[in-house]
Amino acid sequence: MDAYPEKLAMLLEYLDLSGDRDERIQMLIDIASRFKSVPEFIATRPFSKTHLTPACESEAYVWCEELPSQSLKFHFAVENPQGISAKCMAVILDETLSGESASRLARVPGEVVYRIFGKDLSMGKSMGLMGMVSMVQACAKRYLASGHADKRL
């Protein structure tokens, strides 16, 4: 089985087409510009710390919502207005993983962060972005363990 779900694999291939580092950075900034914070019907400020991504310098929060198709939709809040990488990661995780099966989501490798952003990330930034992937995995695992009883996990 492929390491990445289809939409995520396609995005990674698209990013790999970038000719140079500056072009890739611009592509990631463009992705981050599509960020929309969590809708109020999912969560309102002050957000519960149970949804806070550990070690994330940008204070990223993650929620998942059960869809009628028995899959998950991801929602994010990034409290640091300068958190471009976290916003980019949130958009990528939502756009490429929402709608995937929970069993598939639980196996997305954390190293996807390096495929997206490269290996030049600071330890703090990489820990926070990998933490966002881990939060998505945790949502999927809770969903699988819950028997699909909770609409917002």
MDTraj code that builds the backbone (N, CA, C; nanometers):
import mdtraj as md
import numpy as np

residues = "MET ASP ALA TYR PRO GLU LYS LEU ALA MET LEU LEU GLU TYR LEU ASP LEU SER GLY ASP ARG ASP GLU ARG ILE GLN MET LEU ILE ASP ILE ALA SER ARG PHE LYS SER VAL PRO GLU PHE ILE ALA THR ARG PRO PHE SER LYS THR HIS LEU THR PRO ALA CYS GLU SER GLU ALA TYR VAL TRP CYS GLU GLU LEU PRO SER GLN SER LEU LYS PHE HIS PHE ALA VAL GLU ASN PRO GLN GLY ILE SER ALA LYS CYS MET ALA VAL ILE LEU ASP GLU THR LEU SER GLY GLU SER ALA SER ARG LEU ALA ARG VAL PRO GLY GLU VAL VAL TYR ARG ILE PHE GLY LYS ASP LEU SER MET GLY LYS SER MET GLY LEU MET GLY MET VAL SER MET VAL GLN ALA CYS ALA LYS ARG TYR LEU ALA SER GLY HIS ALA ASP LYS ARG LEU".split()
xyz = np.array([
    [0.0839, -0.1188, 0.0000],
    [0.0000, 0.0000, 0.0000],
    [0.0882, 0.1250, 0.0000],
    [0.0471, 0.2262, -0.0737],
    [0.1239, 0.3496, -0.0798],
    [0.1276, 0.4161, 0.0565],
    [0.2365, 0.4876, 0.0818],
    [0.2541, 0.5545, 0.2107],
    [0.1546, 0.6699, 0.2291],
    [0.1144, 0.7328, 0.1189],
    [0.0294, 0.8508, 0.1282],
    [-0.1025, 0.8300, 0.0552],
    [-0.2124, 0.8815, 0.1124],
    [-0.3401, 0.8795, 0.0397],
    [-0.3250, 0.9533, -0.0933],
    [-0.4115, 0.9228, -0.1877],
    [-0.3980, 0.9708, -0.3255],
    [-0.3862, 1.1226, -0.3374],
    [-0.4764, 1.1978, -0.2726],
    [-0.4717, 1.3444, -0.2860],
    [-0.3416, 1.4012, -0.2293],
    [-0.2956, 1.3449, -0.1179],
    [-0.1709, 1.3915, -0.0585],
    [-0.0532, 1.3555, -0.1488],
    [-0.0537, 1.2360, -0.2033],
    [0.0538, 1.1941, -0.2955],
    [0.0584, 1.2858, -0.4174],
    [-0.0586, 1.3240, -0.4690],
    [-0.0629, 1.4140, -0.5850],
    [-0.0057, 1.5515, -0.5501],
    [-0.0380, 1.6020, -0.4318],
    [0.0158, 1.7308, -0.3897],
    [0.1676, 1.7231, -0.3753],
    [0.2170, 1.6146, -0.3175],
    [0.3614, 1.5982, -0.3017],
    [0.4309, 1.5955, -0.4376],
    [0.3713, 1.5283, -0.5340],
    [0.4277, 1.5260, -0.6696],
    [0.4294, 1.6668, -0.7291],
    [0.3218, 1.7411, -0.7081],
    [0.3140, 1.8793, -0.7574],
    [0.4247, 1.9640, -0.6946],
    [0.4432, 1.9528, -0.5631],
    [0.5475, 2.0303, -0.4961],
    [0.6862, 1.9905, -0.5453],
    [0.7040, 1.8620, -0.5749],
    [0.8336, 1.8136, -0.6232],
    [0.8686, 1.8703, -0.7608],
    [0.7692, 1.9198, -0.8337],
    [0.7941, 1.9780, -0.9654],
    [0.8567, 2.1170, -0.9573],
    [0.8534, 2.1756, -0.8386],
    [0.9086, 2.3104, -0.8268],
    [1.0558, 2.3093, -0.8653],
    [1.0944, 2.4106, -0.9398],
    [1.2297, 2.4173, -0.9927],
    [1.3360, 2.4507, -0.8901],
    [1.3010, 2.5322, -0.7914],
    [1.4010, 2.5706, -0.6920],
    [1.3341, 2.5995, -0.5584],
    [1.4158, 2.6245, -0.4594],
    [1.3676, 2.6461, -0.3225],
    [1.2727, 2.7654, -0.3147],
    [1.3075, 2.8758, -0.3798],
    [1.2231, 2.9957, -0.3744],
    [1.0856, 2.9701, -0.4358],
    [1.0825, 2.8952, -0.5446],
    [0.9552, 2.8620, -0.6089],
    [0.8692, 2.7756, -0.5165],
    [0.9324, 2.6782, -0.4512],
    [0.8601, 2.5908, -0.3583],
    [0.8061, 2.6720, -0.2407],
    [0.8879, 2.7628, -0.1879],
    [0.8428, 2.8474, -0.0772],
    [0.7211, 2.9290, -0.1187],
    [0.7231, 2.9846, -0.2385],
    [0.6087, 3.0619, -0.2868],
    [0.4854, 2.9734, -0.3010],
    [0.5046, 2.8497, -0.3484],
    [0.3923, 2.7560, -0.3595],
    [0.3304, 2.7302, -0.2213],
    [0.4149, 2.7146, -0.1201],
    [0.3666, 2.6877, 0.0154],
    [0.2968, 2.8100, 0.0745],
    [0.3480, 2.9284, 0.0457],
    [0.2827, 3.0521, 0.0904],
    [0.1457, 3.0651, 0.0248],
    [0.1381, 3.0320, -0.1031],
    [0.0093, 3.0365, -0.1732],
    [-0.0913, 2.9391, -0.1105],
    [-0.0444, 2.8218, -0.0729],
    [-0.1321, 2.7246, -0.0063],
    [-0.1794, 2.7819, 0.1272],
    [-0.0877, 2.8401, 0.2047],
    [-0.1225, 2.8969, 0.3356],
    [-0.2267, 3.0074, 0.3234],
    [-0.2269, 3.0792, 0.2120],
    [-0.3225, 3.1894, 0.1940],
    [-0.4668, 3.1398, 0.1860],
    [-0.4861, 3.0100, 0.1660],
    [-0.6220, 2.9533, 0.1607],
    [-0.6737, 2.9135, 0.2998],
    [-0.5944, 2.9357, 0.4037],
    [-0.6319, 2.8946, 0.5390],
    [-0.7577, 2.9661, 0.5865],
    [-0.8487, 2.8877, 0.6431],
    [-0.9687, 2.9406, 0.7085],
    [-0.9743, 2.8757, 0.8459],
    [-0.9897, 2.9568, 0.9471],
    [-0.9921, 2.9044, 1.0839],
    [-1.1184, 2.8228, 1.1100],
    [-1.1116, 2.7439, 1.2138],
    [-1.2207, 2.6544, 1.2527],
    [-1.3537, 2.7308, 1.2593],
    [-1.4600, 2.6747, 1.2006],
    [-1.5896, 2.7430, 1.2083],
    [-1.6461, 2.7376, 1.3507],
    [-1.7257, 2.8367, 1.3832],
    [-1.7802, 2.8470, 1.5193],
    [-1.8683, 2.7283, 1.5576],
    [-1.9287, 2.6597, 1.4618],
    [-2.0125, 2.5455, 1.4989],
    [-1.9280, 2.4265, 1.5465],
    [-1.7969, 2.4327, 1.5243],
    [-1.7060, 2.3284, 1.5729],
    [-1.6423, 2.3703, 1.7050],
    [-1.5916, 2.4943, 1.7123],
    [-1.5244, 2.5406, 1.8345],
    [-1.5202, 2.6931, 1.8369],
    [-1.5208, 2.7480, 1.9584],
    [-1.5071, 2.8924, 1.9772],
    [-1.3975, 2.9183, 2.0804],
    [-1.3423, 3.0385, 2.0736],
    [-1.2388, 3.0783, 2.1687],
    [-1.3016, 3.1006, 2.3055],
    [-1.2326, 3.0740, 2.4094],
    [-1.1008, 3.0124, 2.4160],
    [-1.1104, 2.8629, 2.3843],
    [-1.0191, 2.8144, 2.3005],
    [-1.0202, 2.6745, 2.2596],
    [-0.9715, 2.5849, 2.3716],
    [-1.0292, 2.4670, 2.3763],
    [-0.9885, 2.3668, 2.4752],
    [-0.8463, 2.3220, 2.4462],
    [-0.7649, 2.3150, 2.5491],
    [-0.6252, 2.2713, 2.5344],
    [-0.6160, 2.1261, 2.4884],
    [-0.7257, 2.0512, 2.4973],
    [-0.7219, 1.9120, 2.4497],
    [-0.7037, 1.9055, 2.2987],
    [-0.7290, 2.0155, 2.2296],
    [-0.7136, 2.0196, 2.0840],
    [-0.5858, 2.0912, 2.0398],
    [-0.5068, 2.1365, 2.1372],
    [-0.3830, 2.2083, 2.1076],
    [-0.2737, 2.1098, 2.0667],
    [-0.2060, 2.1411, 1.9578],
    [-0.0962, 2.0570, 1.9106],
    [0.0238, 2.0746, 2.0029],
    [0.0714, 1.9651, 2.0631],
    [0.1897, 1.9753, 2.1496],
    [0.3111, 2.0248, 2.0694],
    [0.3932, 2.1059, 2.1322],
    [0.5202, 2.1536, 2.0769],
    [0.5055, 2.2449, 1.9559],
    [0.3850, 2.2932, 1.9276],
    [0.3663, 2.3795, 1.8106],
    [0.3827, 2.5251, 1.8515],
    [0.4844, 2.5896, 1.7951],
    [0.5129, 2.7292, 1.8264],
    [0.4023, 2.8233, 1.7793],
    [0.3217, 2.7800, 1.6843],
    [0.2150, 2.8644, 1.6291],
    [0.0805, 2.8429, 1.6969],
    [0.0778, 2.7625, 1.8035],
    [-0.0458, 2.7318, 1.8748],
    [-0.1545, 2.6823, 1.7798],
    [-0.1272, 2.5725, 1.7128],
    [-0.2246, 2.5125, 1.6217],
    [-0.3162, 2.4185, 1.6990],
    [-0.4435, 2.4275, 1.6704],
    [-0.5456, 2.3412, 1.7275],
    [-0.6051, 2.2568, 1.6152],
    [-0.6457, 2.1343, 1.6501],
    [-0.6986, 2.0416, 1.5498],
    [-0.8273, 1.9782, 1.6011],
    [-0.9290, 1.9759, 1.5155],
    [-1.0552, 1.9069, 1.5423],
    [-1.0889, 1.8203, 1.4221],
    [-1.1647, 1.7162, 1.4465],
    [-1.2182, 1.6398, 1.3346],
    [-1.3679, 1.6220, 1.3553],
    [-1.4364, 1.6177, 1.2456],
    [-1.5820, 1.6080, 1.2445],
    [-1.6203, 1.4884, 1.1581],
    [-1.7141, 1.4080, 1.2071],
    [-1.7614, 1.2949, 1.1275],
    [-1.8515, 1.3456, 1.0160],
    [-1.8257, 1.2961, 0.8962],
    [-1.9081, 1.3292, 0.7799],
    [-2.0125, 1.2195, 0.7568],
    [-2.1207, 1.2484, 0.6845],
    [-2.2212, 1.1463, 0.6556],
    [-2.1621, 1.0229, 0.5856],
    [-2.0516, 1.0419, 0.5150],
    [-1.9873, 0.9302, 0.4442],
    [-1.9051, 0.8429, 0.5376],
    [-1.9168, 0.8645, 0.6684],
    [-1.8415, 0.7930, 0.7712],
    [-1.6913, 0.8110, 0.7517],
    [-1.6548, 0.9311, 0.7136],
    [-1.5159, 0.9713, 0.7072],
    [-1.5035, 1.0980, 0.7916],
    [-1.3862, 1.1583, 0.7926],
    [-1.3616, 1.2734, 0.8783],
    [-1.3299, 1.3994, 0.7985],
    [-1.3695, 1.5124, 0.8540],
    [-1.3368, 1.6448, 0.8021],
    [-1.2533, 1.7126, 0.9094],
    [-1.1410, 1.7717, 0.8698],
    [-1.0515, 1.8346, 0.9662],
    [-1.0687, 1.9853, 0.9674],
    [-1.0559, 2.0402, 1.0890],
    [-1.0662, 2.1841, 1.1115],
    [-0.9463, 2.2254, 1.1964],
    [-0.8975, 2.3455, 1.1718],
    [-0.7778, 2.3930, 1.2395],
    [-0.7943, 2.5380, 1.2819],
    [-0.7234, 2.5730, 1.3867],
    [-0.7038, 2.7120, 1.4260],
    [-0.5539, 2.7287, 1.4444],
    [-0.5018, 2.8386, 1.3959],
    [-0.3606, 2.8728, 1.4157],
    [-0.3607, 3.0106, 1.4799],
    [-0.3247, 3.0162, 1.6073],
    [-0.3379, 3.1394, 1.6845],
    [-0.2263, 3.2399, 1.6578],
    [-0.1124, 3.1953, 1.6087],
    [-0.0039, 3.2868, 1.5764],
    [-0.0270, 3.3421, 1.4357],
    [-0.0530, 3.4727, 1.4228],
    [-0.0786, 3.5283, 1.2892],
    [0.0408, 3.5118, 1.1945],
    [0.1596, 3.4917, 1.2489],
    [0.2792, 3.4709, 1.1671],
    [0.3030, 3.3225, 1.1368],
    [0.2128, 3.2363, 1.1761],
    [0.2299, 3.0913, 1.1620],
    [0.2015, 3.0422, 1.0205],
    [0.2767, 3.0903, 0.9235],
    [0.2536, 3.0557, 0.7826],
    [0.2701, 2.9059, 0.7585],
    [0.3738, 2.8457, 0.8160],
    [0.3958, 2.7018, 0.7955],
    [0.2818, 2.6201, 0.8556],
    [0.2363, 2.6585, 0.9739],
    [0.1258, 2.5863, 1.0384],
    [-0.0032, 2.6032, 0.9572],
    [-0.0260, 2.7230, 0.9048],
    [-0.1451, 2.7449, 0.8217],
    [-0.1363, 2.6630, 0.6940],
    [-0.0191, 2.6585, 0.6343],
    [0.0013, 2.5776, 0.5146],
    [-0.0249, 2.4300, 0.5457],
    [0.0305, 2.3817, 0.6567],
    [0.0114, 2.2417, 0.6942],
    [-0.1368, 2.2128, 0.7184],
    [-0.2060, 2.3060, 0.7827],
    [-0.3489, 2.2886, 0.8080],
    [-0.4268, 2.2755, 0.6774],
    [-0.3986, 2.3623, 0.5815],
    [-0.4668, 2.3561, 0.4521],
    [-0.4378, 2.2228, 0.3841],
    [-0.3120, 2.1824, 0.3843],
    [-0.2747, 2.0560, 0.3193],
    [-0.3441, 1.9382, 0.3860],
    [-0.3412, 1.9339, 0.5188],
    [-0.4056, 1.8215, 0.5889],
    [-0.5558, 1.8189, 0.5626],
    [-0.6198, 1.9356, 0.5648],
    [-0.7639, 1.9397, 0.5391],
    [-0.7946, 1.9009, 0.3945],
    [-0.7291, 1.9656, 0.2999],
    [-0.7636, 1.9450, 0.1591],
    [-0.7263, 1.8059, 0.1069],
    [-0.6246, 1.7444, 0.1645],
    [-0.5815, 1.6141, 0.1116],
    [-0.6252, 1.4957, 0.1962],
    [-0.6619, 1.5200, 0.3221],
    [-0.6973, 1.4072, 0.4089],
    [-0.8442, 1.4036, 0.4495],
    [-0.9126, 1.5169, 0.4525],
    [-1.0555, 1.5144, 0.4845],
    [-1.1261, 1.4270, 0.3816],
    [-1.2099, 1.3369, 0.4310],
    [-1.2825, 1.2456, 0.3432],
    [-1.2161, 1.1102, 0.3261],
    [-1.0920, 1.0968, 0.3698],
    [-1.0229, 0.9677, 0.3633],
    [-1.0750, 0.8765, 0.4745],
    [-1.0567, 0.7483, 0.4577],
    [-1.0992, 0.6554, 0.5619],
    [-1.0116, 0.6742, 0.6859],
    [-1.0716, 0.6563, 0.8027],
    [-0.9989, 0.6742, 0.9282],
    [-0.8817, 0.5772, 0.9386],
    [-0.8983, 0.4559, 0.8896],
    [-0.7879, 0.3604, 0.8978],
    [-0.6696, 0.4070, 0.8135],
    [-0.6957, 0.4723, 0.7030],
    [-0.5894, 0.5253, 0.6172],
    [-0.5236, 0.6459, 0.6837],
    [-0.6032, 0.7310, 0.7463],
    [-0.5519, 0.8500, 0.8136],
    [-0.4593, 0.8148, 0.9290],
    [-0.4918, 0.7095, 0.9995],
    [-0.4133, 0.6696, 1.1154],
    [-0.2720, 0.6276, 1.0774],
    [-0.2488, 0.6028, 0.9499],
    [-0.1175, 0.5547, 0.9044],
    [-0.0389, 0.6564, 0.8216],
    [-0.0834, 0.7802, 0.8147],
    [-0.0086, 0.8807, 0.7390],
    [0.1235, 0.9062, 0.8120],
    [0.2360, 0.8893, 0.7435],
    [0.3656, 0.9064, 0.8100],
    [0.3930, 1.0519, 0.8481],
    [0.4431, 1.0730, 0.9695],
    [0.4775, 1.2073, 1.0153],
    [0.5857, 1.2724, 0.9315],
    [0.6676, 1.1913, 0.8678],
    [0.7762, 1.2447, 0.7851],
    [0.7252, 1.3195, 0.6625],
    [0.5945, 1.3171, 0.6396],
    [0.5373, 1.3943, 0.5294],
    [0.5746, 1.5420, 0.5438],
    [0.5974, 1.5855, 0.6665],
    [0.6379, 1.7242, 0.6920],
    [0.7652, 1.7567, 0.6134],
    [0.8614, 1.6657, 0.6133],
    [0.9869, 1.6899, 0.5409],
    [0.9679, 1.6831, 0.3902],
    [0.8732, 1.6003, 0.3462],
    [0.8435, 1.5967, 0.2024],
    [0.7842, 1.7291, 0.1566],
    [0.7076, 1.7930, 0.2431],
    [0.6429, 1.9199, 0.2079],
    [0.7392, 2.0371, 0.2226],
    [0.8045, 2.0462, 0.3377],
    [0.8822, 2.1654, 0.3718],
    [1.0331, 2.1489, 0.3529],
    [1.0799, 2.0298, 0.3282],
    [1.2232, 2.0071, 0.3141],
    [1.2876, 1.9754, 0.4479],
    [1.4136, 1.9430, 0.4430],
    [1.4850, 1.8992, 0.5637],
    [1.5518, 2.0137, 0.6386],
    [1.5359, 2.1371, 0.5915],
    [1.6014, 2.2519, 0.6533],
    [1.5189, 2.3165, 0.7645],
    [1.4139, 2.2511, 0.8087],
    [1.3292, 2.3066, 0.9138],
    [1.4020, 2.3081, 1.0475],
    [1.3735, 2.4081, 1.1292],
    [1.4256, 2.4078, 1.2657],
    [1.3586, 2.2939, 1.3423],
    [1.4221, 2.2510, 1.4495],
    [1.3658, 2.1423, 1.5289],
    [1.2285, 2.1807, 1.5835],
    [1.2161, 2.3042, 1.6311],
    [1.0884, 2.3483, 1.6871],
    [0.9766, 2.3472, 1.5844],
    [1.0050, 2.3988, 1.4660],
    [0.9033, 2.4028, 1.3611],
    [0.8663, 2.2622, 1.3164],
    [0.9658, 2.1754, 1.2968],
    [0.9360, 2.0397, 1.2515],
    [0.8567, 1.9628, 1.3572],
    [0.8883, 1.9835, 1.4847],
    [0.8135, 1.9163, 1.5922],
    [0.6672, 1.9600, 1.5918],
    [0.6430, 2.0899, 1.5743],
    [0.5064, 2.1398, 1.5724],
    [0.4281, 2.0886, 1.4528],
    [0.4887, 2.0892, 1.3356],
    [0.4192, 2.0432, 1.2150],
    [0.3944, 1.8924, 1.2203],
    [0.4923, 1.8167, 1.2703],
    [0.4703, 1.6725, 1.2879],
    [0.3636, 1.6474, 1.3940],
    [0.3574, 1.7382, 1.4929],
    [0.2523, 1.7286, 1.5939],
    [0.1141, 1.7441, 1.5333],
    [0.1007, 1.8301, 1.4326],
    [-0.0279, 1.8461, 1.3647],
    [-0.0670, 1.7162, 1.2944],
    [0.0298, 1.6522, 1.2298],
    [0.0024, 1.5223, 1.1652],
    [-0.0370, 1.4210, 1.2711],
    [0.0316, 1.4209, 1.3835],
    [-0.0011, 1.3274, 1.4923],
    [-0.1411, 1.3513, 1.5467],
    [-0.1825, 1.4779, 1.5535],
    [-0.3176, 1.5084, 1.6001],
    [-0.4226, 1.4546, 1.5030],
    [-0.3957, 1.4628, 1.3724],
    [-0.4865, 1.4064, 1.2722],
    [-0.4937, 1.2545, 1.2909],
    [-0.3788, 1.1910, 1.3101],
    [-0.3753, 1.0464, 1.3333],
    [-0.4546, 1.0107, 1.4589],
    [-0.4369, 1.0896, 1.5649],
    [-0.5078, 1.0634, 1.6907],
    [-0.6588, 1.0771, 1.6729],
    [-0.7030, 1.1769, 1.5975],
    [-0.8469, 1.1912, 1.5685],
    [-0.8985, 1.0656, 1.4999],
    [-0.8244, 1.0189, 1.4007],
    [-0.8655, 0.8996, 1.3264],
    [-0.8709, 0.7778, 1.4178],
    [-0.7741, 0.7629, 1.5053],
    [-0.7709, 0.6481, 1.5974],
    [-0.8862, 0.6545, 1.6968],
    [-0.9169, 0.7757, 1.7479],
    [-1.0323, 0.7908, 1.8381],
    [-1.1618, 0.7567, 1.7654],
    [-1.1715, 0.8012, 1.6415],
    [-1.2907, 0.7742, 1.5608],
    [-1.3080, 0.6229, 1.5423],
    [-1.2014, 0.5555, 1.5104],
    [-1.2076, 0.4103, 1.4916],
    [-1.2456, 0.3392, 1.6217],
    [-1.1913, 0.3866, 1.7328],
    [-1.2175, 0.3235, 1.8627],
    [-1.3565, 0.3551, 1.9172],
    [-1.4153, 0.4657, 1.8698],
    [-1.5430, 0.5117, 1.9272],
    [-1.6654, 0.4436, 1.8697],
    [-1.6488, 0.3725, 1.7617],
    [-1.7672, 0.3171, 1.6956],
    [-1.8465, 0.4259, 1.6266],
    [-1.7842, 0.5414, 1.5991],
    [-1.8443, 0.6510, 1.5241],
    [-1.9577, 0.7197, 1.6006],
    [-1.9521, 0.7247, 1.7324],
    [-2.0617, 0.7806, 1.8108],
    [-2.0545, 0.9327, 1.8246],
    [-1.9369, 0.9917, 1.8190],
    [-1.9217, 1.1345, 1.8430],
    [-1.9049, 1.2091, 1.7116],
    [-1.9823, 1.3127, 1.6916],
    [-1.9770, 1.3888, 1.5668],
    [-1.8558, 1.4833, 1.5644],
    [-1.8078, 1.5295, 1.6813],
    [-1.6898, 1.6153, 1.6888],
    [-1.5922, 1.5512, 1.7845],
    [-1.4764, 1.5115, 1.7345],
    [-1.3788, 1.4398, 1.8160],
    [-1.2592, 1.5266, 1.8476],
])
top = md.Topology()
chain = top.add_chain()
for i, resn in enumerate(residues, 1):
    res = top.add_residue(resn, chain, resSeq=i)
    for name in ("N", "CA", "C"):
        top.add_atom(name, md.element.get_by_symbol(name[0]), res)
traj = md.Trajectory(xyz[None], top)
